[in-house]
Amino acid sequence: MSDALAARWSSHWTPREVADRLTGTTTPWCVAAGWALDLFRGRQTRPHGDIEIAIPADGAARPHLSPDQRAALAGMLSHAHPGHRWLAHL
């Protein structure tokens, strides 16, 4: 991992911070993966080095994000489309 990328992840957001930053967004979204499990359990069970959020496919969220939200999330969103490398592991 590059130093620049490591620095970006060193100040990862909590689910509350994601919710605060996405306030006003009209598209559905949810916390995913490790943090989602902890939210389901009602307590944090381990330290988290990142956070994943899920939004509808096909760029449906982009029109609903404000310019500030798009700037804050620039380069941090990825799209799992058919043939995406992550899907090969499922």
Buried (B, 14 or more C-beta within 10 A) or exposed (E): EEEEEEEBEEEEBEBEEBBEBBEEBEEEBEBEEBBBEBEEEEEEEEEBEEBBBEBEEEEEBEEBBEEEBEEEBEEEEEEEEEEEEEEEEE
